[in-house]
Amino acid sequence: MEPKKTASNKILWIFAVGQLGWSLLSGIINNWLVFYFQPSGEELAKGQTEFIPSGKIFGVLTVIGLIAAVGRVFDAVTDPLIAGQSDRLQHRLGRRIPFLRMAPIPFGLVTVLLFWSPFPAGSIGNAVMLGILTLLFYFCLTCYFTPYNALIPELGSTQNARINLSTFLSVTFFVGSAVAYLVPNIAAVFMAKMGYAGSFRITVAILAAVAVICMLIPAFLIDENLYADTTPTSEPVFRSLLSTFRNRDFVTFVCSDVLYWLALTMFQTGLSFYITVLMGLDSTWSFPLFGIMMAQSLAFYPFVNIAAKKMGKKKLIAFAFLFFALTFLLTGFGGIFPVPGLVF
């Protein structure tokens, strides 16, 4: 087998643009799907409609909460299946790029359709349609996200390349997430002519088109055969999965990663409610506040990059997790103390 090339920073940046795309679509759903389908009194007063039943199932779960939970479970089940299909794929473009070319357009289309309710307000039909589209959304996300992540260690073939790629991916992830918070700001431009729901839908359509383009950029500008081993594997996916989970260090890493993404998803989903309900601010404040957080985060990136190379990643990650947990704890006190919402 011919030796593979080491990816330049240019290639790593091109690859990272794909992360901007999927994080934008994921951010739209994580941040605004619950907000849109379970509107607060303030949003109903602005003209939003309750498209799905608002009651609770078994007195505990809301309809949108159940749909979101089932979607996450479905995502977890399909991850290893898509990973196995990608590993075994024999294609002239490689094992990952065909998925990166196939998934973006359906991914973007399903994201747009999630906000279109074909039945009357409060109809169970809207809830069923939302449930089906949510499963399709997570399937499309997995079809892009899983092969995309599989390319990360192959493009980051050296220690410096891995740290640089992690930095680039963090930047594009935060940019994609930040743009997702622009939904109410952009929707406000169309609100007068298209109404609450219509303005939301056209905004999601515009951002989804941008996201699809971003996801297709690495799919067409990176030659996987130059940088990665494209030899298909023959080992059954679940046998490989069981073998992998026998590694105790890997299990520890996976557990921490799952908890991190759980916390991040909860924070993203709840942020719009923290702002509008706990802090008493308008939903259009979501982007400015997230923009401030992103700017602070980006300002620390060069220092984190240097610190990771000097002191190692383990200590740095442990500190970051503890600080994140403390910050998350403090958000629960919003609106309790006599402090202006914006200051808090």
Backbone torsions as a table, in degrees:
resi	resn	phi	psi	omega
1	MET	NA	133.4	-179.5
2	GLU	-68.5	143.3	177.5
3	PRO	-63.4	141.7	-178.0
4	LYS	-87.6	150.1	179.4
5	LYS	-74.4	153.6	172.6
6	THR	-88.8	127.5	-177.0
7	ALA	-67.7	133.1	176.6
8	SER	-77.0	168.3	177.6
9	ASN	-61.8	-31.1	177.2
10	LYS	-61.5	-46.2	178.8
11	ILE	-64.6	-39.4	179.6
12	LEU	-63.9	-38.2	177.4
13	TRP	-67.8	-41.3	177.3
14	ILE	-59.1	-44.0	178.4
15	PHE	-62.3	-41.2	-176.7
16	ALA	-65.4	-24.3	178.4
17	VAL	-61.3	-32.9	176.9
18	GLY	-60.1	-35.7	178.2
19	GLN	-66.0	-34.9	176.3
20	LEU	-59.2	-41.3	-178.6
21	GLY	-65.2	-53.2	-176.2
22	TRP	-70.6	-31.4	178.8
23	SER	-70.3	-29.1	176.1
24	LEU	-65.9	-48.0	179.0
25	LEU	-66.3	-42.6	178.1
26	SER	-63.0	-39.8	178.9
27	GLY	-63.9	-38.8	178.1
28	ILE	-59.9	-46.1	-178.3
29	ILE	-71.6	-46.3	-178.4
30	ASN	-63.1	-37.4	-174.1
31	ASN	-87.3	-35.3	-165.7
32	TRP	-120.8	-13.0	-178.0
33	LEU	-65.5	-49.3	178.0
34	VAL	-64.6	-42.5	179.5
35	PHE	-58.7	-38.7	-177.1
36	TYR	-75.4	-43.5	-174.6
37	PHE	-92.7	-9.0	173.2
38	GLN	-130.3	67.6	-172.4
39	PRO	-68.8	145.3	174.9
40	SER	-77.2	171.5	178.6
41	GLY	-58.9	-35.8	179.4
42	GLU	-63.0	-41.1	-178.8
43	GLU	-73.5	-35.3	175.8
44	LEU	-62.6	-36.9	178.4
45	ALA	-66.4	-26.0	178.8
46	LYS	-81.3	-9.4	178.1
47	GLY	117.6	3.4	177.9
48	GLN	-70.5	154.5	-178.2
49	THR	-115.4	145.7	173.3
50	GLU	-84.9	99.4	-173.7
51	PHE	-79.4	-24.4	-178.8
52	ILE	-121.5	160.2	178.8
53	PRO	-54.7	136.9	-174.3
54	SER	-96.3	-4.1	-178.6
55	GLY	-72.7	175.8	-179.7
56	LYS	-105.8	145.6	178.2
57	ILE	-91.7	126.3	-176.4
58	PHE	57.6	22.6	178.1
59	GLY	70.9	8.6	-175.2
60	VAL	-124.9	-57.5	-173.1
61	LEU	-93.0	137.5	169.4
62	THR	-78.7	162.8	-179.9
63	VAL	-61.5	-46.8	-179.2
64	ILE	-67.1	-33.6	177.4
65	GLY	-65.2	-42.2	178.5
66	LEU	-64.9	-42.9	179.3
67	ILE	-61.0	-45.0	179.9
68	ALA	-63.6	-40.2	-179.4
69	ALA	-66.2	-44.6	178.4
70	VAL	-62.4	-38.4	177.7
71	GLY	-60.7	-40.7	179.6
72	ARG	-66.9	-40.2	178.2
73	VAL	-64.9	-43.4	177.6
74	PHE	-59.9	-40.5	177.6
75	ASP	-60.2	-44.0	-179.5
76	ALA	-64.7	-35.4	-179.4
77	VAL	-72.9	-40.0	-176.1
78	THR	-77.9	-21.7	-179.4
79	ASP	-52.8	-56.1	-179.2
80	PRO	-66.6	-29.2	179.4
81	LEU	-67.0	-46.2	177.9
82	ILE	-67.6	-37.7	177.4
83	ALA	-59.6	-42.7	179.0
84	GLY	-65.4	-41.6	177.6
85	GLN	-62.4	-40.7	179.2
86	SER	-66.5	-43.1	-179.6
87	ASP	-62.6	-34.8	-175.9
88	ARG	-91.2	-3.8	-175.4
89	LEU	-68.1	131.6	174.4
90	GLN	-113.3	108.0	-173.9
91	HIS	-148.4	147.9	-178.4
92	ARG	-62.9	-24.4	-180.0
93	LEU	-86.9	-8.5	-178.0
94	GLY	114.8	-169.2	-177.9
95	ARG	-94.4	-18.6	-173.6
96	ARG	-111.2	-42.5	-174.5
97	ILE	-57.2	-40.2	177.8
98	PRO	-55.8	-38.3	176.9
99	PHE	-67.4	-40.1	-178.5
100	LEU	-67.3	-23.3	176.3
101	ARG	-86.7	-31.5	-174.6
102	MET	-79.7	-38.3	-167.3
103	ALA	-78.9	-35.3	-168.5
104	PRO	-57.9	-45.6	-175.8
105	ILE	-65.0	-49.5	174.3
106	PRO	-60.3	-36.2	178.8
107	PHE	-59.3	-49.2	179.5
108	GLY	-65.9	-40.9	-178.7
109	LEU	-64.0	-44.2	179.4
110	VAL	-63.7	-38.1	178.1
111	THR	-59.4	-42.3	178.8
112	VAL	-66.0	-45.7	-176.4
113	LEU	-65.2	-24.6	179.3
114	LEU	-58.2	-28.1	-176.6
115	PHE	-96.8	5.7	178.1
116	TRP	-105.7	116.3	-178.7
117	SER	-106.6	111.4	-172.8
118	PRO	-78.9	-14.1	-175.2
119	PHE	-106.9	167.9	-179.4
120	PRO	-58.5	158.6	-178.8
121	ALA	-56.7	138.4	178.6
122	GLY	77.5	5.6	-176.2
123	SER	-76.8	142.4	174.9
124	ILE	-66.6	-25.6	177.2
125	GLY	-61.0	-38.6	176.7
126	ASN	-63.9	-38.3	179.4
127	ALA	-66.6	-41.5	178.2
128	VAL	-63.4	-45.9	179.1
129	MET	-61.9	-41.0	178.4
130	LEU	-62.8	-40.4	178.6
131	GLY	-63.2	-44.3	179.4
132	ILE	-63.3	-46.1	-178.8
133	LEU	-67.0	-32.4	177.1
134	THR	-64.1	-42.3	176.7
135	LEU	-62.6	-41.8	178.2
136	LEU	-65.1	-37.1	178.1
137	PHE	-60.1	-49.1	-178.3
138	TYR	-69.2	-29.7	175.3
139	PHE	-66.1	-46.0	178.5
140	CYS	-64.4	-40.0	177.0
141	LEU	-59.2	-45.5	-179.9
142	THR	-64.0	-39.6	-179.4
143	CYS	-62.3	-27.6	177.2
144	TYR	-95.7	-48.7	-171.4
145	PHE	-63.5	-43.7	-174.7
146	THR	-68.3	-52.0	175.5
147	PRO	-63.5	-33.6	178.5
148	TYR	-61.4	-47.9	179.5
149	ASN	-65.5	-30.0	179.3
150	ALA	-66.3	-22.7	178.5
151	LEU	-79.8	-19.6	-174.8
152	ILE	-57.4	-52.7	-179.3
153	PRO	-67.4	-22.4	-178.9
154	GLU	-82.3	-33.3	174.6
155	LEU	-77.8	-36.1	176.6
156	GLY	-89.5	70.6	-172.3
157	SER	-81.6	-12.6	176.9
158	THR	-122.3	164.5	-178.5
159	GLN	-59.8	-47.0	-179.7
160	ASN	-64.4	-40.1	179.5
161	ALA	-63.6	-39.2	179.6
162	ARG	-65.0	-42.7	179.5
163	ILE	-67.0	-43.2	178.1
164	ASN	-62.5	-44.2	-179.7
165	LEU	-63.8	-40.4	177.2
166	SER	-60.3	-39.6	178.2
167	THR	-65.7	-46.8	-179.5
168	PHE	-61.8	-42.7	179.8
169	LEU	-64.8	-36.9	177.9
170	SER	-64.8	-40.9	179.3
171	VAL	-61.8	-50.7	-176.9
172	THR	-69.0	-31.4	176.6
173	PHE	-64.3	-44.5	-179.7
174	PHE	-68.3	-36.6	177.7
175	VAL	-64.3	-46.6	178.4
176	GLY	-60.3	-43.5	179.0
177	SER	-65.0	-38.7	180.0
178	ALA	-65.9	-43.6	179.3
179	VAL	-62.3	-35.2	178.0
180	ALA	-60.7	-31.3	178.9
181	TYR	-73.7	-6.9	178.4
182	LEU	-79.9	-6.0	-174.5
183	VAL	-50.8	-53.1	-179.3
184	PRO	-66.7	-30.4	178.7
185	ASN	-67.3	-44.7	178.3
186	ILE	-69.9	-40.7	-179.7
187	ALA	-60.2	-32.3	-179.7
188	ALA	-60.5	-28.3	179.1
189	VAL	-66.3	-35.4	-176.6
190	PHE	-97.5	-4.2	-170.6
191	MET	-58.0	-44.5	-174.4
192	ALA	-62.6	-38.8	-176.0
193	LYS	-90.8	-30.6	-171.1
194	MET	-112.1	-6.2	-178.7
195	GLY	78.7	175.6	-174.5
196	TYR	-62.9	-57.0	-176.1
197	ALA	-65.4	-43.2	-179.1
198	GLY	-62.1	-40.3	179.8
199	SER	-67.0	-36.6	176.8
200	PHE	-63.6	-44.8	-175.7
201	ARG	-65.3	-44.9	-179.3
202	ILE	-67.3	-34.6	177.2
203	THR	-64.0	-46.4	178.8
204	VAL	-61.8	-38.9	179.3
205	ALA	-63.0	-42.8	179.5
206	ILE	-63.5	-48.3	-178.5
207	LEU	-67.4	-34.4	178.1
208	ALA	-64.8	-38.1	177.9
209	ALA	-63.1	-42.3	177.1
210	VAL	-62.3	-43.2	-178.6
211	ALA	-63.2	-41.7	179.8
212	VAL	-61.5	-43.4	178.3
213	ILE	-60.7	-44.9	179.5
214	CYS	-60.7	-41.5	-178.9
215	MET	-69.2	-29.3	-179.3
216	LEU	-79.4	-21.0	-177.4
217	ILE	-57.8	-54.9	178.3
218	PRO	-66.7	-28.2	-178.6
219	ALA	-64.5	-30.1	-177.6
220	PHE	-107.8	-13.8	-177.4
221	LEU	-105.9	-6.9	179.3
222	ILE	-113.7	128.3	175.8
223	ASP	-92.6	102.9	-176.9
224	GLU	-58.2	-34.6	-176.4
225	ASN	-63.5	-22.3	-179.3
226	LEU	-78.1	-27.0	-169.8
227	TYR	-118.2	-18.7	-171.2
228	ALA	-127.7	155.7	173.5
229	ASP	-77.6	115.0	-175.5
230	THR	-101.8	14.1	179.3
231	THR	-72.3	122.8	-179.4
232	PRO	-63.9	147.1	175.3
233	THR	-93.3	157.4	-178.5
234	SER	-114.7	-9.2	-176.9
235	GLU	-72.1	132.2	177.8
236	PRO	-54.8	143.7	-171.2
237	VAL	-62.5	-41.9	-176.4
238	PHE	-74.4	-30.6	174.0
239	ARG	-65.8	-41.7	177.3
240	SER	-63.7	-39.0	-179.5
241	LEU	-65.0	-44.1	178.6
242	LEU	-63.4	-39.7	178.2
243	SER	-63.1	-40.6	179.9
244	THR	-64.7	-40.4	-176.8
245	PHE	-76.6	-1.8	172.1
246	ARG	-78.4	-13.2	176.9
247	ASN	-82.5	109.5	-174.8
248	ARG	-62.5	-37.6	179.1
249	ASP	-63.6	-39.1	179.2
250	PHE	-66.1	-40.8	178.7
251	VAL	-61.3	-42.4	177.6
252	THR	-61.0	-44.2	179.5
253	PHE	-63.2	-45.0	-178.8
254	VAL	-62.3	-42.5	178.9
255	CYS	-60.7	-44.1	179.2
256	SER	-66.3	-37.6	-179.9
257	ASP	-67.1	-41.2	178.3
258	VAL	-62.3	-44.7	179.2
259	LEU	-64.9	-37.8	178.0
260	TYR	-62.0	-48.7	-177.8
261	TRP	-69.1	-32.1	175.2
262	LEU	-62.7	-46.7	179.4
263	ALA	-65.1	-42.3	-178.9
264	LEU	-64.9	-41.7	178.9
265	THR	-64.7	-42.3	177.0
266	MET	-61.3	-41.3	-179.5
267	PHE	-66.4	-44.4	-179.8
268	GLN	-64.3	-45.1	-178.9
269	THR	-64.5	-37.9	-175.7
270	GLY	-86.6	-14.2	-172.4
271	LEU	-59.3	-41.6	179.7
272	SER	-63.3	-33.8	177.2
273	PHE	-76.8	-34.9	175.3
274	TYR	-57.6	-41.8	-175.4
275	ILE	-73.2	-46.7	-173.8
276	THR	-83.5	-34.7	-175.4
277	VAL	-96.8	-54.6	-176.9
278	LEU	-72.6	-41.5	-176.4
279	MET	-93.8	-14.6	177.7
280	GLY	72.2	24.2	-179.9
281	LEU	-100.5	166.8	177.3
282	ASP	-75.7	154.0	-178.1
283	SER	-63.2	-22.3	179.4
284	THR	-68.5	-10.7	176.3
285	TRP	-76.9	-9.3	-177.6
286	SER	-57.9	-47.6	-177.2
287	PHE	-68.5	-48.3	178.9
288	PRO	-57.0	-41.8	-178.8
289	LEU	-69.2	-40.8	176.9
290	PHE	-68.2	-34.3	177.9
291	GLY	-61.8	-39.0	176.9
292	ILE	-63.8	-44.2	178.0
293	MET	-61.1	-42.2	-178.7
294	MET	-65.8	-42.0	179.7
295	ALA	-61.8	-42.0	176.9
296	GLN	-63.4	-41.1	179.8
297	SER	-63.9	-47.3	-179.0
298	LEU	-62.9	-33.7	179.8
299	ALA	-63.4	-28.7	-179.6
300	PHE	-88.5	-11.2	-175.3
301	TYR	-56.1	-48.5	-179.7
302	PRO	-59.7	-39.2	-179.7
303	PHE	-68.9	-38.7	178.0
304	VAL	-65.9	-40.9	178.9
305	ASN	-59.0	-46.1	-179.7
306	ILE	-67.7	-44.3	-178.6
307	ALA	-62.9	-38.1	-179.7
308	ALA	-64.1	-36.3	180.0
309	LYS	-73.8	-28.8	-176.3
310	LYS	-90.5	-44.0	-173.6
311	MET	-106.5	-6.0	-179.1
312	GLY	93.1	158.0	-173.8
313	LYS	-82.0	-28.5	-172.0
314	LYS	-62.3	-50.6	-179.1
315	LYS	-64.0	-39.0	-178.4
316	LEU	-64.7	-42.6	-179.8
317	ILE	-66.4	-41.4	179.4
318	ALA	-60.2	-44.5	178.0
319	PHE	-63.0	-43.3	-178.1
320	ALA	-63.2	-41.6	179.2
321	PHE	-62.9	-43.0	-180.0
322	LEU	-64.8	-41.9	-179.6
323	PHE	-66.9	-39.5	178.1
324	PHE	-63.0	-42.6	179.5
325	ALA	-62.1	-41.2	179.1
326	LEU	-64.9	-43.6	179.2
327	THR	-62.5	-43.3	179.6
328	PHE	-62.1	-39.0	178.6
329	LEU	-61.1	-41.2	-177.0
330	LEU	-66.9	-28.4	-179.0
331	THR	-62.8	-26.9	-180.0
332	GLY	-67.0	-14.4	-179.3
333	PHE	-94.2	3.8	179.2
334	GLY	-62.3	133.2	178.5
335	GLY	84.1	-7.2	-179.3
336	ILE	-84.3	-44.3	-177.6
337	PHE	-90.9	152.3	-178.7
338	PRO	-74.6	61.4	178.9
339	VAL	-120.1	132.2	177.9
340	PRO	-51.6	139.3	-176.2
341	GLY	-54.8	-42.2	-177.5
342	LEU	-66.5	-35.3	178.5
343	VAL	-68.2	-42.7	-179.6
344	PHE	-63.2	NA	NA
